Amino acid sequence: MEEESLRRAMKLIKGEGEEKGDEGRCEVRENAKSDVDLLDAYSRAVITVVEAVGPAVVGVYVGTESPEYKTVQSGSGSGVIIAPDGFILTNDHVVHDAKQLSVTLTNGTTTPATLVGVDPATDLAVIRAESSGLPFATLGESSLLRVGQLIIAIGNPLGFQSTVSTGVVSALGRTLRSRQGRLIENIVQHTAPLNPGNSGGPLVDSRGRIVGINTAIIMMAQGIGFAIPSNTARWVVSQLLTYGRVHRGYLGITAQQRPLSRRLVRFHNLKNDLAVEVLSVIPDSPASKSGIREGDLIVFLNGQEVTSVDHIHRFLGEWPVGKLVKITVIRGQERLEKEAIPAEETTLDLPRQK
């Protein structure tokens, strides 16, 4: 009897003793395999994306000057190559005050890098590795993101290359206060677990397109990550590559996207059911002087429809500083026309949260 049990155990271990009627077997039954097939498809999708995008993700290493005037490594983060000539997108806070930069590719090669430009207002930066012919990832269309959509975060947390985590988009249009105390608007919130060092790494969709740049985590919370949307990154990168800095007009508001009721849309004969809600107005700013108030809904800038914070950023980036702009807002049920003269945005930060 003992020998028979041993023979049966050996067959099962070798996979030779399968019996369809064996009720004690702990495995997925045929009638439940459809769910397993879905999970397998999910796994294959993630594997495909990681194999495609992974080579474009790099580790970013920062050196600063010590009191003895020696350069020492002071921090690290992640980045993603966006052009084969070595242009890399990362976070401003990753490369802040860097005296020396280097990047490490997935094949282990380390190469020096130089700073191209930074934009603290969006916590984005572009650096350039001293190399060419590099694998690169493509910036996608973040405006197409939907809550619940699958996303994948790739980075180099704590020096571990090509670390992957998955999740879903949990919210859109968030605001996040930066390390300098400034509000960053139009943030993508997601559930892909992140760790220190993920900052600057890409958030990608199931097609392997960059839809965000991971920028921060809340250390005391679980399952909450944030990313700068790719549409914002695309505009910032074009400015940094062209001018070395971001030229943008300054109205002096913080804002978020806001859906409009059908009644309001019909009453004011609007084509879109989205507007930009003013969350706060900085005293003595162009917006404050024009009479714009907290709670106003911006629907037009110089006759151009406004449906997102990105629209305002793009408009102010192209509009000449000091030139009057007409701003159409809805306050309650009333439609008002305001006029403001955008100022040149400086490094002014909003007050820190306490």
C-alpha positions as CSV (number, residue, x, y, z in Angstrom):
1,M,0.0,0.0,0.0
2,E,2.8,2.3,0.9
3,E,4.7,1.5,-2.3
4,E,1.5,2.2,-4.3
5,S,1.1,5.6,-2.6
6,L,4.7,6.5,-3.5
7,R,4.3,5.4,-7.1
8,R,1.1,7.5,-7.4
9,A,2.9,10.5,-5.8
10,M,5.8,10.2,-8.2
11,K,3.5,10.1,-11.2
12,L,1.6,13.2,-10.0
13,I,4.9,15.0,-9.4
14,K,6.0,14.1,-12.9
15,G,2.6,15.1,-14.4
16,E,1.9,11.5,-15.5
17,G,-0.9,10.7,-13.1
18,E,-3.6,13.2,-14.0
19,E,-7.1,12.0,-13.5
20,K,-10.0,14.0,-14.6
21,G,-12.2,12.8,-11.8
22,D,-9.7,13.5,-9.0
23,E,-11.7,15.9,-6.8
24,G,-8.7,16.5,-4.5
25,R,-6.7,18.2,-7.3
26,C,-6.3,21.9,-6.4
27,E,-6.3,23.6,-9.8
28,V,-8.5,25.7,-12.0
29,R,-11.3,23.6,-13.5
30,E,-12.3,23.7,-17.2
31,N,-15.5,25.6,-16.5
32,A,-13.5,28.5,-14.9
33,K,-10.7,28.7,-17.5
34,S,-12.2,31.6,-19.3
35,D,-11.3,33.9,-16.3
36,V,-7.8,32.4,-16.3
37,D,-7.5,33.1,-20.1
38,L,-8.3,36.7,-19.4
39,L,-5.5,36.9,-16.8
40,D,-3.1,35.2,-19.2
41,A,-4.0,37.8,-21.8
42,Y,-3.4,40.6,-19.3
43,S,0.0,39.1,-18.4
44,R,0.9,38.8,-22.1
45,A,-0.1,42.4,-22.7
46,V,2.1,43.6,-19.8
47,I,5.1,41.5,-20.9
48,T,4.8,42.8,-24.5
49,V,4.7,46.4,-23.3
50,V,7.6,46.0,-20.9
51,E,9.8,44.2,-23.5
52,A,9.0,47.0,-26.0
53,V,9.4,50.0,-23.7
54,G,11.9,48.8,-21.1
55,P,15.1,49.5,-23.2
56,A,14.1,53.2,-23.3
57,V,13.9,53.5,-19.5
58,V,17.1,54.6,-17.8
59,G,18.5,55.2,-14.3
60,V,19.4,58.9,-13.7
61,Y,22.2,59.5,-11.2
62,V,23.0,62.9,-9.7
63,G,26.2,64.2,-8.3
64,T,26.5,67.3,-6.2
65,E,29.4,69.2,-4.7
66,S,30.5,68.4,-1.2
67,P,32.0,71.0,1.3
68,E,35.4,69.7,0.2
69,Y,34.5,70.7,-3.4
70,K,34.3,67.0,-4.5
71,T,31.5,65.7,-6.6
72,V,29.6,62.9,-4.8
73,Q,26.5,61.0,-5.8
74,S,23.6,62.5,-3.9
75,G,20.5,61.0,-5.5
76,S,19.0,58.9,-8.3
77,G,15.8,58.6,-10.2
78,S,14.4,57.4,-13.5
79,G,14.0,58.8,-17.0
80,V,12.8,57.8,-20.4
81,I,14.6,58.3,-23.7
82,I,12.3,60.2,-26.1
83,A,14.7,60.6,-29.1
84,P,17.5,58.4,-30.4
85,D,20.0,61.2,-30.0
86,G,20.0,60.8,-26.2
87,F,17.2,63.3,-25.2
88,I,15.7,62.0,-21.9
89,L,12.6,63.1,-20.1
90,T,12.7,63.1,-16.3
91,N,11.6,65.1,-13.2
92,D,12.9,68.5,-12.3
93,H,13.3,67.4,-8.6
94,V,15.4,64.4,-9.7
95,V,18.1,66.7,-11.4
96,H,17.7,69.7,-9.1
97,D,21.0,71.3,-8.2
98,A,22.9,68.6,-10.1
99,K,26.6,69.4,-10.7
100,Q,27.1,66.1,-12.5
101,L,24.7,63.8,-14.3
102,S,25.0,60.3,-15.7
103,V,22.5,57.7,-17.0
104,T,22.5,53.9,-17.0
105,L,20.9,52.0,-19.8
106,T,19.2,48.6,-19.3
107,N,22.3,46.9,-20.8
108,G,24.3,48.2,-17.9
109,T,26.1,50.9,-19.9
110,T,26.7,54.2,-18.0
111,T,27.2,57.4,-19.9
112,P,27.6,61.1,-18.8
113,A,24.6,63.4,-19.4
114,T,24.0,67.2,-19.6
115,L,21.1,69.3,-18.5
116,V,19.0,70.7,-21.4
117,G,16.4,72.5,-19.4
118,V,14.0,72.3,-16.4
119,D,10.5,73.4,-15.7
120,P,9.7,73.4,-11.9
121,A,6.1,74.5,-12.6
122,T,5.4,71.0,-14.0
123,D,8.3,69.1,-12.3
124,L,9.7,68.2,-15.7
125,A,13.2,68.3,-17.0
126,V,15.1,67.2,-20.2
127,I,18.7,65.9,-20.0
128,R,20.8,64.6,-22.9
129,A,23.0,61.5,-22.7
130,E,26.3,61.6,-24.6
131,S,25.3,58.9,-26.9
132,S,23.3,58.3,-30.1
133,G,21.3,55.6,-31.8
134,L,19.5,54.8,-28.6
135,P,16.1,53.0,-28.2
136,F,13.4,55.5,-27.5
137,A,9.7,55.6,-26.4
138,T,6.9,57.6,-28.0
139,L,4.8,60.2,-26.2
140,G,1.1,59.2,-26.4
141,E,-2.1,61.1,-26.1
142,S,-3.0,61.6,-22.4
143,S,-6.3,63.3,-23.2
144,L,-7.6,59.9,-24.3
145,L,-7.0,58.3,-20.8
146,R,-10.1,57.1,-19.0
147,V,-10.6,56.2,-15.3
148,G,-10.2,52.5,-15.0
149,Q,-7.8,52.1,-17.9
150,L,-4.8,49.8,-17.5
151,I,-1.5,51.5,-17.1
152,I,2.1,50.3,-16.5
153,A,4.8,52.1,-14.6
154,I,8.5,51.4,-15.4
155,G,11.4,52.8,-13.5
156,N,14.6,52.2,-11.5
157,P,13.5,52.4,-7.8
158,L,16.4,52.1,-5.4
159,G,18.7,51.2,-8.3
160,F,16.8,48.2,-9.4
161,Q,16.6,48.5,-13.2
162,S,13.4,48.1,-15.2
163,T,11.2,47.5,-12.2
164,V,7.6,47.1,-13.4
165,S,4.3,47.7,-11.6
166,T,0.7,47.8,-13.0
167,G,-2.5,49.4,-12.1
168,V,-5.3,51.5,-13.4
169,V,-6.0,55.2,-13.9
170,S,-7.9,56.1,-10.7
171,A,-8.5,59.8,-11.3
172,L,-7.8,62.6,-13.8
173,G,-7.3,66.3,-13.5
174,R,-5.9,66.2,-10.0
175,T,-3.7,69.0,-8.5
176,L,-0.5,68.2,-6.5
177,R,1.7,70.4,-4.5
178,S,5.4,70.2,-5.5
179,R,8.4,70.0,-3.2
180,Q,8.8,73.7,-3.6
181,G,5.2,74.3,-2.5
182,R,3.8,75.0,-5.9
183,L,0.6,73.5,-7.3
184,I,1.1,71.3,-10.3
185,E,-2.2,71.0,-12.2
186,N,-3.9,68.4,-14.3
187,I,-2.2,65.4,-12.7
188,V,-3.0,61.7,-13.5
189,Q,-3.6,59.7,-10.4
190,H,-3.1,55.9,-10.7
191,T,-2.8,52.7,-8.6
192,A,0.5,51.3,-9.9
193,P,2.7,50.9,-6.8
194,L,5.7,53.2,-6.8
195,N,8.9,53.5,-4.7
196,P,11.5,56.2,-4.3
197,G,13.5,56.2,-7.5
198,N,10.4,55.7,-9.7
199,S,10.3,59.5,-10.2
200,G,10.9,60.5,-13.8
201,G,10.0,57.0,-15.1
202,P,7.3,56.6,-17.7
203,L,3.7,55.6,-17.2
204,V,2.6,53.8,-20.3
205,D,-0.6,52.4,-21.8
206,S,-1.2,49.0,-23.3
207,R,0.2,50.1,-26.6
208,G,3.5,51.1,-25.0
209,R,2.9,54.8,-25.5
210,I,4.0,57.2,-22.7
211,V,0.9,58.7,-21.2
212,G,2.6,60.2,-18.1
213,I,5.8,60.9,-16.2
214,N,5.7,59.6,-12.7
215,T,6.4,62.4,-10.3
216,A,5.5,61.6,-6.7
217,I,4.1,59.2,-4.2
218,I,2.3,59.7,-0.9
219,M,4.5,57.8,1.5
220,M,1.8,57.2,4.2
221,A,-0.8,56.0,1.6
222,Q,-0.9,52.8,-0.4
223,G,-1.8,52.4,-4.0
224,I,-1.6,56.1,-4.9
225,G,0.7,57.4,-7.6
226,F,0.8,60.6,-9.6
227,A,2.1,61.4,-13.1
228,I,2.4,64.5,-15.3
229,P,0.3,63.9,-18.4
230,S,2.1,63.3,-21.6
231,N,0.3,66.2,-23.4
232,T,1.8,68.6,-20.8
233,A,5.2,66.9,-21.2
234,R,5.1,67.3,-25.0
235,W,4.5,71.0,-24.8
236,V,7.1,71.5,-22.1
237,V,9.7,69.4,-24.0
238,S,9.2,71.5,-27.2
239,Q,9.7,74.7,-25.2
240,L,12.9,73.4,-23.4
241,L,14.4,72.1,-26.6
242,T,13.7,75.4,-28.4
243,Y,14.4,78.0,-25.8
244,G,16.1,76.1,-22.9
245,R,13.3,77.2,-20.6
246,V,9.5,77.5,-20.7
247,H,8.1,80.8,-21.9
248,R,4.6,81.2,-20.5
249,G,2.3,83.9,-19.6
250,Y,1.1,84.2,-16.1
251,L,-2.5,84.8,-15.0
252,G,-2.2,84.0,-11.4
253,I,-4.8,81.2,-11.0
254,T,-4.9,77.6,-10.0
255,A,-7.6,75.6,-11.8
256,Q,-9.0,72.3,-12.7
257,Q,-11.2,70.8,-15.4
258,R,-14.9,70.9,-14.6
259,P,-17.9,69.3,-16.4
260,L,-20.9,71.6,-17.2
261,S,-24.5,70.7,-16.8
262,R,-26.5,70.2,-20.0
263,R,-28.7,73.1,-18.9
264,L,-25.8,75.5,-18.6
265,V,-24.4,74.3,-22.0
266,R,-27.7,74.9,-23.7
267,F,-28.4,78.2,-21.9
268,H,-25.1,79.7,-23.1
269,N,-25.1,77.9,-26.4
270,L,-21.7,76.2,-25.8
271,K,-20.3,73.4,-28.0
272,N,-18.5,71.6,-25.2
273,D,-19.7,70.4,-21.8
274,L,-16.3,71.0,-20.2
275,A,-14.8,74.2,-18.8
276,V,-11.9,75.2,-16.4
277,E,-12.9,76.1,-12.9
278,V,-10.8,78.6,-11.0
279,L,-9.8,77.2,-7.7
280,S,-7.9,80.2,-6.4
281,V,-6.7,83.6,-7.5
282,I,-3.4,85.0,-6.4
283,P,-3.7,88.6,-5.0
284,D,-2.4,91.4,-7.3
285,S,-2.0,88.9,-10.2
286,P,-3.3,89.7,-13.7
287,A,-6.4,87.5,-13.0
288,S,-7.1,89.3,-9.7
289,K,-6.8,92.7,-11.4
290,S,-9.2,91.6,-14.2
291,G,-11.9,90.7,-11.7
292,I,-11.8,86.9,-12.0
293,R,-12.9,85.2,-8.8
294,E,-12.6,81.8,-7.3
295,G,-15.4,79.5,-8.7
296,D,-15.5,81.2,-12.1
297,L,-15.7,78.9,-15.0
298,I,-13.4,79.8,-17.9
299,V,-15.0,78.8,-21.3
300,F,-13.1,81.0,-23.8
301,L,-9.7,82.7,-24.2
302,N,-9.8,85.3,-27.0
303,G,-12.7,83.4,-28.6
304,Q,-10.9,80.0,-28.3
305,E,-12.8,77.3,-26.4
306,V,-11.2,76.2,-23.2
307,T,-12.0,72.7,-22.0
308,S,-8.8,71.8,-20.0
309,V,-6.0,73.3,-18.0
310,D,-3.7,72.2,-20.8
311,H,-5.6,74.5,-23.2
312,I,-4.8,77.5,-20.9
313,H,-1.1,76.5,-20.6
314,R,-0.8,76.2,-24.4
315,F,-2.6,79.5,-25.0
316,L,-0.4,81.4,-22.5
317,G,2.7,79.7,-23.9
318,E,2.0,81.1,-27.4
319,W,0.3,84.4,-26.4
320,P,2.7,87.4,-26.2
321,V,3.4,88.5,-22.7
322,G,1.9,92.0,-22.0
323,K,-0.7,91.7,-24.7
324,L,-4.3,92.0,-23.5
325,V,-6.4,88.8,-23.6
326,K,-10.2,88.5,-23.4
327,I,-11.4,85.9,-21.0
328,T,-15.0,84.6,-21.0
329,V,-16.2,83.2,-17.8
330,I,-19.5,81.8,-16.4
331,R,-20.3,83.0,-12.9
332,G,-23.4,81.3,-11.6
333,Q,-25.8,81.6,-14.5
334,E,-24.2,84.8,-15.8
335,R,-21.8,85.0,-18.7
336,L,-19.1,87.7,-18.2
337,E,-16.3,89.1,-20.4
338,K,-13.1,89.9,-18.6
339,E,-9.8,91.4,-19.8
340,A,-6.3,90.6,-18.4
341,I,-2.8,91.3,-19.4
342,P,-0.6,88.2,-18.8
343,A,2.7,88.8,-17.1
344,E,5.9,86.9,-17.7
345,E,5.9,83.9,-15.4
346,T,8.8,83.9,-13.0
347,T,10.0,81.5,-10.4
348,L,7.4,82.7,-7.9
349,D,5.9,79.8,-5.9
350,L,2.6,79.6,-4.1
351,P,2.8,79.5,-0.3
352,R,3.7,76.2,1.1
353,Q,1.0,74.0,2.7
354,K,1.3,73.8,6.4
